Every structure is written in C-alpha cells, then in structure tokens.
Amino acid sequence: MNGAARAPAQDGGVPRTLRVLHVGPGRGQRGGIASVLAELGTQRARFADASIALSFFETRGFKSIAALGAFVFADLPRYVFDALRHADIVHFHVSVRGSFYRKLVLWALAKLRGRKTVFHLHAGNFEPFATQAGPLTRRAIAWFVRGCDAAVAVSSPIAGEMRRLGADRRTLHVIGNSARDAQAASDACSAQREAHGDAASGYVAFAGRLTEQKGIDDLLSAVALLADDGYCVPVRFAGGGDIARWERLARDYRIDDRVQFVGWLDGDAKLAFYRNARVFCMPSHYESFGIATLEAMFSRVPVVGTRVGGFLDLIEDGVSGFLVEPSDPHALALRLRLLMSDAQSARSMGEAAFARARQRYSCEAIVERYIHCYRSVIAHAHVRARRGDVR
C-alpha cells in the first residue's frame, strides 16, 4: 500500500475508523450482488483491522406499488436520517434498470449530505442498457458515474465499459469477487476430489440462474451434438428458473436421460456438487464476473466458459480451462469432450484453476483491494481540499 493511502486521521493525526456504508439488495436475496454483500459481511473483522467499519443498507425492488411506497415512505427516511449519519463513504452496488434508478436516488441524497461515494458496477449488460436508454437516463448515468469519488468494476472488461461511460481511470479500481466458503473448503481438504476417476464417474456441472443469457440452450445443444457422435456426457444443472422449459428442450434434443436439474443448492451441498464434477461449464452470453465459476475453481474443477466479461480475467485459456465464443455449441462440444475423456488433463487444469483462484481471488486479496480503494478516496479528497477543488 503506498504512503498516500494511509488510514484516515482525526485532528492531531490520531487514526480513526473510516465508516463505509454498502448500499445494495437485501442480503437474504439470491443473486450476484446479494452474494457479494454477504461475502463482505463475513469479512468485517479484516476491515476492522484496517480501521474500516462496514455497515449495510438493504434496498427493496420496485416490483409492486406497495414495494415502491415502502421504498419512498420507509426506506428513504431510514436512509437519510439513520444510515447516512454514520457513513463517511457510501458504496453503491449497481446493476441495470430498477437497481440503477434506486441507487441514483440514494446517491443524490448522499451527495447532498456531503458524503464520499463509490459507484460499483456488477452488471455485464450495463452498456447495452445505457446505449438503449433515453437521453434523460443517459445523462443520469454520466452524472452518476462521473460524480462519484471512485468507481469499481468487477472485471477488466467491465472496467473498459466504465471508462466508456465516463469513469476517470485514475479513480477506477478493478475488484473481483471472493468465494469464502469454497476457499475455506479448499483450504481444509486435500487436492483429491471425491469422484474424479474415469469419464463415466463425473459430470458436467452448471450452477446459476437457468436463463437464456447463461447459455443453457448452447450447453444442451452441445450435449446433443456429442450424443449424435455416440458420446454420452451427463450434465447436472443447479439453480432456479424456468426448469420446465429446459426439461422440454432436453426432451426435444433427446438427451433428457443424461440431463438432471437438481434445484438451487447452498452450503455443503453446493460445494459437493462442484467437487464431484469433472468439468464446470458456464457458456454465458455476457457475464460481469462469475461467482459460480470462482467457486468451481476453488473446488479444483476446470472451467469451460465464453470469451466475455469476467471469464477473461478468471480463466487462462488452455491452462485452467477453455474459452469459446458465445453461442457456439460446436466449439463447446469439442472442449467438453476433451476434458470428459481425459482425466489427467482435467485434473491438471483443475489444479491450475485452484492456484489462480487462490492467488488472485482469495478473501485476503479482495479485502486489500477494497481497503486500497477507500483509503484512496480519502487521500484524493484531502488533496482536492488542499487545492480548493472540493466537489
């Protein structure tokens, strides 16, 4: 950590605690941002060691008139008169549509109260959202992004999007996600996984929301192509969504005998699901980061992903897994067949995936990047104050 990023100090140079308020969805919810907030909540002690205190303000969606009314008449007063009072920095976790508009309102209130702010982009489809929006929304996006004291992107490609949206590269940080439970399990277990024998004993694993943008059709199509060549590849899907739709598609492809939907998994069941797989496959059409992919890597499972978003940071093509173009079932089928038929290659790639995850995305490494971001915000504020350039 460089000298300009020291912990904040009170008058007289006495260090004090920097208070950071994270604003995002309720941590009881499922999904990428909720998972990130839950991870941060488990790391409070590490932040406290650096004199940083975390708190969380949970927003609710706008899916009904009642929810919108609760946001206006309950959430906003609680935010202004309670949460903001105890914050030096307000860290906004942003996605598209409703998430953006909610955070925009809350950010404007934070600025009116003189708080330092951070714009943290999680969405892999934010740039299309911005491009297709009307002129007022586009101006609001530019106002929000440029008006924050720092910006955070979950991956290098998302950082590129943020620069195009107006983020200042001098205050732009790339901070990936962590996977505490998977990391802890990997630290406690030996490198040998439970079922990693011949191709018949493993399966291709997918974990996430069962939506079209996750490439479910592409994966099923790839399995069907392999079936046409006489090669049976079992696939297990963990996650929620329109399962009936994908079951029908598997029947249409005549591969329903080798496709299993196991529902949403948590805790030890999810980690066992990764460990017992031969390959993890996530053929997303866009992906800002890929927490499930990181969990698989910590579980020593090679990954077949697509050349989009966070996969470009997570996976070394040909070393810790393979990357293919989105919507290319033929390329997907070739890579799956290679790993499912060669246990040694799968094992060595899985070990490489684990090493990369441990080096770049351990909880310790990710917390250090957040700490650097917050200290940089305060350091830059002090520099601007000395120059008389206060926002």
BELQUIPE-V289208 format. One record per run of one state. SS is the DSSP state (@ for helix, = for strand, . for the rest). FROM is the first residue (numbers start at 0). TO is the last residue. Records with the same first field share a line. If there is no record, write none. Layout:
SS = FROM-TO  FROM-TO
//
This chain:
. = 0-1  5-7  9-13  15-16  25-30  42-42  49-50  59-63  86-87  94-96  112-114  121-124  132-133  147-148  153-154  164-167  174-178  188-197  201-202  207-208  210-210  214-214  228-233  238-239  241-241  252-254  263-265  275-277  282-289  298-300  306-309  314-315  317-319  324-327  341-341  360-361  387-390
@ = 2-4  31-41  43-48  64-85  97-111  125-131  134-146  155-163  168-170  179-187  198-200  211-213  215-227  242-251  255-257  266-274  290-297  310-313  328-340  342-359  362-386
= = 8-8  14-14  17-24  51-58  88-93  115-120  149-152  171-173  203-206  209-209  234-237  240-240  258-262  278-281  301-305  316-316  320-323
//
